[in-house]
Amino acid sequence: MSDTRASRAALAVWATLIALFLLAPILLIVLYAFNPSNVQSWPLHGLSTKWFSSTWHNQEMRQAFGLSVRAALISTGIALLLGSMAAFAVHRFRFFGREAISFVLVLPLALPGIITGMALNSFFAFGGVSFSLTTIVIGHATFCIVTVYNNVIARLRRTQTSLVEASMDLGADGWQTFRHVTLPVIATALVAGGLLAFALSFDEVIVTTFTAGAQNTLPLWIFGSIRLGQNLPQVNVVVLFVIALTFVPVVLAQRLTRDTGVVRMTAGRRR
């Protein structure tokens, strides 16, 4: 018994140390966002929100923020469409090259972002494609699709095939079965995949560097400001909001993927 308690205590201490190691830098940035001085020093001489107003009125930052949001929303929409379609095709049908398609879809997660960015940059340059919002969206969609695909196909594999078969036996056509059975089952997986895709796209910097050209997204604005040593107090404020905007979708996605959606749908119908 004493050995078990000691092991649990050691694991608890180890887990706490890991959490502190991961969260301490984030908490430090959050505190620096309220630093009344433009010099990052410790300890802080009080707390202030003076930099929030100047950051919001920074026109360059606002343009970069708007571009990042547009790119993330469009990339998420494309990922939801193509990722879910690919998941349905791979799960529902057996065809030549099925495993190869799965491998190609998941490959962007395994490849370093710099490799994907360089490949896309070379492809756009070879094709004479000008860098724009479109090239950013294409770059982001390469890894956003994977997020949606993994969520949807995992949910489909956990879904009982008897639900679809029962719907077809009762006379429902393919569209009715999808609308009333399949879609409610995978709804939380789609939402979770979309939230994760948006979070990944919004703060992506490596692929964006190779596909944005002269355009400035928010991560590139942050990187440039830090590199040049300019507007560090405003950078801290922006990073605070980026953390919040990224943290919320990840938490929501994690909560949504806890259940399969089947239980909720069945419980709702029993009521």
C-alpha positions, 0 to 999 in steps of 0.5 A: 500500500505504501509503495502504491501511495509513493508511486502515485505521489511521484507521478503527481509531482512529475505531472505537475512539473511537466505542466509547469514547464509547459505553462510557465512561458505562457503565463509569463507572456500573459503577465508581460501583456499587462506590463506598464513599462516598454522594457521586459524586466522582472519583477513587474512594477505594477499591472496596466492595460495601457498597451491594449488601446495602442495595439488595437489602433495599430493599423498594420496589426489589424490588417495582419489580423484580418488576413489571418482570420480570412485565411483561417476561415476559408482554409477551415471551410475547404478542410471540412468539405474535402476532409469529410468527403475523403473520410467517407470515401476511404471508410465506405468504399474499397478501391485500388489506391485506398491506402495510398490516399490515406497515406497522402492525406496524413503525410503533411502532419508527418512532414516538417512545416518548412518542407511543405512550405518550400515545396509549395513555394517551388510549385507556385514559382514554377507555375507562375502563380502570384502569392496572395490570399489564395496561396496562403489558403492552399498552404494551410488547407494541406494540413487542415484537411488532415485534422478534419479527415482524422476526426471524421474517419475515427468517428465513422469507424466507431459508428455502428453500421447497423444504424445505416442499414436500419435506415436503408431497410426502412426505405430512406434513400442515401441523402435521407440516411446521411441527413438523419443518421450519419450527419448527427453521428459525425456532427461533433467530429466535424465541429471538433475538426473545424475548430482544430483546423481554424486554430492550426491555420490561425497561428501557422507561421512556417508554411505561411512564410513561404506562401504569403509573399509580401503579405503580412499575417498576424504570426508573421507580424509578431515574428517581424516585430520580435526580430526587429525589436519593435513594439514588444509591448504590443506583441505581448498583447497580441500574443495574449489574444492569440493564445486565447483564440487558439486555446478556446477551439482546442478545449472545445474540440477536446470536449466534443471528441469525448463522446461518439455522438451516437449516445446523445442522438439516441438519448435525445430520441428516447426523450 
